[in-house]
Amino acid sequence: MPRPEDHGGASRQRPPGGTARPPAAPRPRPAHLVAICAVLVLVTLAAFRGVLANGFVNYDDNRYVTENAHVLEGLNGDSVAWAFTTADQANWH
């Protein structure tokens, strides 16, 4: 059996069947991942920056938020359970 040194020093083993696997794609470096995440956050913030200037609308915000007893109780187990199990105001929350 030939030694790896006889073939340029490569010690890649062949899987059963005799065909070599293609080399794996290079993995992104952590710095690239941080840069990609930062760009995505900035693009998202830029896209939705106008939302910060918007107020509530009278269409249904009073029923869902400002006059809703479950919301006014604050964030607790009962209000979270209510939000995920009710169809109040004919809509799923």
FENZI-V765770 format. One record per residue. N is the residue number from 0. RES is the residue in one letter. PHI is phi in degrees with one decimal (none if undefined). PSI is psi in whole degrees, 0 to 359 (999 if undefined). Layout:
# FENZI-V765770
n=N res=RES phi=PHI psi=PSI
n=N res=RES phi=PHI psi=PSI
This chain:
# FENZI-V765770
n=0 res=M phi=none psi=134
n=1 res=P phi=-70.8 psi=148
n=2 res=R phi=-88.4 psi=155
n=3 res=P phi=-58.4 psi=329
n=4 res=E phi=-65.6 psi=335
n=5 res=D phi=-72.7 psi=347
n=6 res=H phi=-120.0 psi=46
n=7 res=G phi=77.8 psi=16
n=8 res=G phi=86.8 psi=355
n=9 res=A phi=-76.4 psi=133
n=10 res=S phi=-118.0 psi=40
n=11 res=R phi=-77.1 psi=128
n=12 res=Q phi=-90.0 psi=146
n=13 res=R phi=-91.3 psi=137
n=14 res=P phi=-70.8 psi=166
n=15 res=P phi=-55.7 psi=140
n=16 res=G phi=109.3 psi=345
n=17 res=G phi=84.8 psi=1
n=18 res=T phi=-101.9 psi=138
n=19 res=A phi=-80.7 psi=144
n=20 res=R phi=-76.7 psi=147
n=21 res=P phi=-68.3 psi=152
n=22 res=P phi=-63.0 psi=145
n=23 res=A phi=-68.2 psi=148
n=24 res=A phi=-66.3 psi=145
n=25 res=P phi=-64.5 psi=139
n=26 res=R phi=-84.5 psi=142
n=27 res=P phi=-62.6 psi=144
n=28 res=R phi=-77.5 psi=154
n=29 res=P phi=-54.7 psi=324
n=30 res=A phi=-63.4 psi=323
n=31 res=H phi=-66.2 psi=319
n=32 res=L phi=-64.1 psi=319
n=33 res=V phi=-64.5 psi=318
n=34 res=A phi=-64.6 psi=317
n=35 res=I phi=-63.1 psi=315
n=36 res=C phi=-62.9 psi=318
n=37 res=A phi=-62.4 psi=318
n=38 res=V phi=-64.2 psi=317
n=39 res=L phi=-63.0 psi=319
n=40 res=V phi=-64.3 psi=315
n=41 res=L phi=-64.5 psi=318
n=42 res=V phi=-64.5 psi=318
n=43 res=T phi=-64.2 psi=314
n=44 res=L phi=-61.9 psi=319
n=45 res=A phi=-65.4 psi=321
n=46 res=A phi=-67.6 psi=327
n=47 res=F phi=-109.0 psi=16
n=48 res=R phi=-62.6 psi=330
n=49 res=G phi=-68.9 psi=339
n=50 res=V phi=-63.6 psi=328
n=51 res=L phi=-62.8 psi=335
n=52 res=A phi=-88.7 psi=352
n=53 res=N phi=-84.1 psi=143
n=54 res=G phi=-101.7 psi=189
n=55 res=F phi=-74.9 psi=155
n=56 res=V phi=-108.6 psi=155
n=57 res=N phi=-85.1 psi=4
n=58 res=Y phi=-63.2 psi=306
n=59 res=D phi=-152.4 psi=4
n=60 res=D phi=-62.6 psi=327
n=61 res=N phi=-64.7 psi=319
n=62 res=R phi=-72.2 psi=328
n=63 res=Y phi=-88.2 psi=329
n=64 res=V phi=-125.6 psi=292
n=65 res=T phi=-71.7 psi=337
n=66 res=E phi=-118.8 psi=13
n=67 res=N phi=-88.5 psi=118
n=68 res=A phi=-61.2 psi=324
n=69 res=H phi=-67.3 psi=322
n=70 res=V phi=-72.0 psi=319
n=71 res=L phi=-66.6 psi=337
n=72 res=E phi=-66.2 psi=337
n=73 res=G phi=99.4 psi=180
n=74 res=L phi=-84.3 psi=108
n=75 res=N phi=-145.6 psi=176
n=76 res=G phi=-59.2 psi=319
n=77 res=D phi=-65.9 psi=318
n=78 res=S phi=-70.4 psi=325
n=79 res=V phi=-68.1 psi=317
n=80 res=A phi=-61.3 psi=319
n=81 res=W phi=-60.7 psi=315
n=82 res=A phi=-61.9 psi=326
n=83 res=F phi=-93.8 psi=357
n=84 res=T phi=-124.6 psi=0
n=85 res=T phi=-113.4 psi=159
n=86 res=A phi=-119.6 psi=42
n=87 res=D phi=-57.5 psi=143
n=88 res=Q phi=62.6 psi=23
n=89 res=A phi=68.0 psi=19
n=90 res=N phi=-133.5 psi=148
n=91 res=W phi=-79.9 psi=138
n=92 res=H phi=-90.8 psi=999
